[in-house]
Amino acid sequence: MALLEIKNFTKRYGEVVAVDNLNLSVDRGELFGFLGPNGAGKTTTIKTIVGLLRPDEGQITIGGYDIVAQPEQAKRLIGYIPDNPYIYDRLTGREFLELVGSLYGMDKKLIHERIEFLFDLFGIEEWGDEYAAEYSHGMRQKVIMASAIMHDPALIVIDEPMVGLDPQSQRLVKGVMRKLIERGTAIFMSTHTLSVAEEVCTRIGIIYKGKLMKVGTLEQLRADAKMEGKSLEDLFVALTGGEREIKLWDQ
């Protein structure tokens, strides 16, 4: 059984079908890239995987646990990195990680050890004891990433991991993701940064107008589209409406 199973998942907002009968799975040790244009259904899918939304139809399981029927068991297996990282402004980075560790029932000694390790890994040590109200977006993103992996989850769900990160931090995050999948962690990642997806994803799914268009390795997607040698950006544009002719107003 795959770690993440999405079966016949449909989500509607009134008359609008945001996600239409989605079926896919993600195995342990896999970095799955979930790609699509704005409004394609990516964030709706992610929020349903982590239990923030409920499916109108279908089922989502993590490690065999249904996210609706068995939310506590399922969520213990998940680390979540949203596209808009939120930390309580009156907590320090250290206090926030202590809170997260306690919510997952981690031993206090392990929480302390894990925080020191993650502060060093993400370069947080210089400002980790400052209040989050003073953090930049990139600083918040690093603390959220640390909080998502500190309990050693089986599945990490990421919505736009590189937003607000400088090139050095982006390189670090890509390295961390590679190490995690080497350890057997599964990663489900949505991103508009196609160069990152092309570089790190082991498999890719492209969603468009709520429907899953293609799933496979980059090589498989290129072969299916008869676009061997083309970039992921070229492939993505071709599968989601093609290139638009650009014209500007006359002088």
N, C-alpha and C positions, 0 to 999 in steps of 0.2 A: 504494500500500500504506500502511495506517495505521502509525503508529510502534509502537503497542502492539497486538498481536493475541492474543486469548484464544479458543481454539477447543476446544470440547467438554471443558472442564476439569472434572475430578471429583477430589475429595480425600476420603478416608475415614479415620476413626480407629476401627479395629475395625469394629463393626457400624454405627457412626454415620456418615452421609454429611454431611460438613461443607459441601461445595460440590458441587452436582449439575448436571453438564453445562452449565457456564457458557460463554456465547459473547458477547463484546463486543470493541469496538476503540476506540482513542483516537488521534486525529489530532494532528499538530503544531499548536501554538497553541490547544489546547483544555484547559480546566480541567474535568475530569470528576469529579463528586461521586458517590462510591460509598456509599450510605446503607443502613442496616438496623439492627434492634434488636440487643441483645447476643446473641451466639451465632448470628447469621445467616450467618456465613461471611466476613465482611469481612477480618478480620486473617489468616485462613488464605489468602485470595486474595492479599493484599498480600505475605505472607511467601513465597508461591510465585512471584509476579512477580519479586521481588528475589533469588530463588535460595536462600532459607533452608529451603524445603520443596520436595519434588518432587511433581509431579502423579501421581496413580494412573492417570489417563487424560487424554488430550488434550495440547495443546501451547500454550506461551506463547512468543511471539517479541517481541523489542524491536529495532526497526530491521532486521528480517529475520533476526536471530540467535536461535536457539533457546536459552532460558535453561538447559536441561538439557544439550543437546549442545554448545553453544558458550558456556559461562558467562562466560569471560573477556571475549569480545567484547561480549556483551550487557550485562554489569555495567559496562563502561566508559561506557555510555550512560546509566547510572542514577545519580540522587541519591536517597538514602533517609532519611526522617525518621520514626523509629519513635515509638510512643506513649509509650514509656518511655526517654527519652534517656540513653544511657550514655557517659560519658567516663572515661578512666583517672584516678583520683583524684590520682595523683602526677605528672600532666602539667598544665601550664597550658593555657589556651584556645589560646594561640599555638602551643605545642608540639603540641597535638592537631591543629590545622589544618595545621601543617607535615607531620605524619605522614600525614594524609589526602592532601595534595597530592603527597607523594612516592610514595604507593601508586598514585596515578593517573598517575605518570610526568611530572608537571608540571615545567617548568624552575624552578630555585631562585629566579631573579629574579622570575618570574611569580608563584610562591607568595608571596613577600614582598609584592609589589604587591597581590595579591588579598587577602591577610590584612589589610593596612592599609585597603583599601577596605571590606572586610566589617566590620572593627572599627568603622569610622565609621558604616556603614549601620545596623548593629544596636545601636549604642551600647555596644560591648563594651570600648572603649579603656581605661576606668578600672579594670577588673578582669580584663582578658584575660591579664595576666601573673601572676595569682594561681593557686594550685593549684586544680584542679577540685573537690577535696574540700570547699572552702569555698563552692561555688556553690549557689545556690537552684535549685529545679526550673526556674524561668523562665530563669535564666542559662544552665543547661545546654541548655535548648530553643533558645536563640538561637545558641549555639555549634554545636549539631547542625545547625540550619538553615543556618548559614554553611558548614559542612563539606559539606552536600549540594549547594550551588550553586557552590562555588568552582572546580570543574573544568568548569563550563559544560555540564552534562549535557543530553541531548536530552529525557529523561524524569525527572521528579521524582515520587517516590512518597511520600505523606504519610499517616501514621496519626494522627489527632487533633492537628492543628497548634496549637490554641489552649489546650491544657491547661497551666495554670500561668502563663499570660501575663496581664499587666494590660491594661486597655482600650487604653492607648496603644500597647503592644507588639502587641496584636491588630490594631489599625488599620495599624501598620507592616507586619505580615506580609501582610495583605490587599493592601496596596499593592504589596509585592514580588511577590506572586503575579500580580497584574495585569500588572506590567511584564514578568515572565517570559513570559507567554503572548503578549504583544505582540511579543516577540522570536522567537516561534515555538517556545518550549519547551512540551512537553506536561506536564500535571500530573494525576496520578491521586490523588485525595484521599478518604479516609474520615473522617467526622466525625459526632458526635452533635449538634453545634452547628448546628441546622438553619437558624438565621438567617444564619449565615456561608455555608452552602451556597446558600441562596436569593439571597444578595447577590453571590457571586463566580462560581458555577459556570456554565459555558456549556451543560453537559448533565449530566443526572443519571440514575443507575441505582439502583433500589431492590431489594435482595436480602432475601429472607425465607425462613427455614428452608432455606438453601442454594440456593434457586432465584431466578433473576433475574425479578422480577415485571414491572417496567416500565423502559423506557429512553427518554429524549428530553429536549428542553428543558422547562423548568418549564411553559411555556405548553402544550406538547404533552401533558404528563402531566395537567395540569388538564383539558384538553379530553377526553382519553381517559376520565377518571374523572367527567366531567360535573360538575366542581368549579371552574368558572371563578370567579376572584376570591378563591378560598380561599388560605390560607397554605400553605407547604410542610409545616408541622407538621400541619395538618388533613389534607392529602393523604397524608402519611406514615402517620398513625394509621389512616386509612381503608383503606389498602392492606396494613397489617400487623396486622390483627386487630380494628380498630375501638376505640372508646372503651369503657373499662370503667366500670361503675357503682361509685362509691366509697361504701362504708358503713363506719362505725366502730362499735365496741362501744357498748352502752348504758351510760349513767352508772349 
